Amino acid sequence: MLRRLLQHVPLTVTQTVLVTRGPQVLAARGALKPVEAADVAVYVAEGWRDTAQTLRIQFMPLPLAPDARLLLTYPLRGGYQLTLVDAESAPLEQLRRLGGQLLTVLAAAGWGDKK
């Protein structure tokens, strides 16, 4: 179901969206290769502290890539996370708007935020 929901997400050529639980990728769509998406999931899981965290912004260097990636992560129910990935220089506000749209779609499907 998650993969079907992500198929309709309007992504740019540099963006990726992931739904993860800890270091495990449950669904992904976008510019990153599967191994890179898995690296992002591990990176987010290592730094994630669920207590009252509603959003996390990080920069992550990717192996063999010249630039870092901008990561925007939101908590979902059941210990899941929604992470949007874009180029390091991407406008944060655009990524936040996309995140808000995705959270609305996921909430309608029962995957809403942890509240």
C-alpha positions in Angstrom: 0.0 0.0 0.0 2.8 2.4 0.9 4.5 1.9 -2.5 1.3 2.6 -4.3 0.8 5.9 -2.3 4.4 7.0 -3.1 3.9 6.4 -6.8 1.7 9.5 -7.0 4.2 11.8 -5.2 5.4 14.7 -7.4 9.1 14.5 -7.1 11.9 16.4 -8.8 14.8 14.6 -10.4 16.9 15.0 -7.3 14.3 14.0 -4.7 13.6 10.7 -3.0 10.9 9.8 -0.4 11.3 7.0 2.0 9.1 5.3 4.6 11.3 3.5 7.2 11.1 1.8 10.5 14.5 2.0 12.2 17.1 1.1 9.6 14.7 -0.8 7.4 13.3 0.8 4.2 9.6 -0.2 3.8 9.0 1.9 0.7 11.1 4.3 -1.4 10.7 6.2 -4.6 12.9 8.7 -6.3 16.5 9.5 -7.4 18.4 7.3 -4.9 19.5 3.8 -5.7 18.2 1.1 -3.3 21.6 0.8 -1.6 21.7 4.6 -1.1 18.1 4.6 0.3 19.2 1.9 2.8 22.2 4.0 3.8 19.8 7.0 4.5 17.6 4.7 6.6 20.5 3.6 8.7 21.8 7.2 9.1 18.3 8.5 10.2 17.8 5.6 12.6 21.2 6.2 14.3 20.3 9.8 15.1 16.6 9.5 15.7 15.3 10.2 19.2 11.5 9.8 19.2 10.8 11.7 22.4 8.9 14.8 21.4 10.7 15.0 18.0 8.3 16.3 15.4 10.8 17.0 12.6 14.5 16.5 12.0 16.7 18.2 9.4 20.1 16.7 8.7 22.8 16.7 6.0 24.3 13.4 5.0 27.3 12.8 2.8 26.7 9.9 0.5 29.6 7.6 -0.5 30.8 8.3 -4.1 28.6 11.4 -4.4 30.2 14.9 -4.7 27.6 16.7 -2.5 25.8 15.9 0.7 22.0 15.2 0.8 19.4 17.2 2.7 17.2 14.9 4.8 13.9 16.0 6.3 12.4 13.4 8.6 8.9 13.2 10.2 7.7 10.6 12.7 4.7 8.5 11.8 2.6 6.1 14.0 4.1 2.9 15.2 7.8 4.0 15.2 7.8 4.6 11.4 9.5 7.7 9.8 8.9 9.6 6.6 12.1 11.0 5.1 12.5 13.3 2.2 15.9 13.5 0.5 17.1 16.2 -1.8 20.3 17.8 -3.0 22.3 19.7 -0.3 21.5 23.0 -1.9 17.8 22.4 -2.4 15.3 24.9 -0.9 14.2 23.7 2.5 10.7 25.3 2.2 9.9 23.3 -1.0 10.8 20.1 0.8 8.7 21.0 3.8 5.7 21.7 1.6 6.1 18.3 -0.1 6.4 16.8 3.4 3.2 18.4 4.5 1.4 17.1 1.5 2.7 13.6 2.1 1.8 13.7 5.7 -1.8 14.5 4.7 -2.0 11.6 2.3 -0.4 9.2 4.8 -2.8 10.4 7.5 -5.8 9.7 5.2 -4.4 6.2 4.7 -4.0 5.6 8.4 -0.2 6.2 8.5 -0.5 9.6 10.1 1.8 11.3 12.6 2.4 9.8 16.0 -0.2 11.8 17.8 
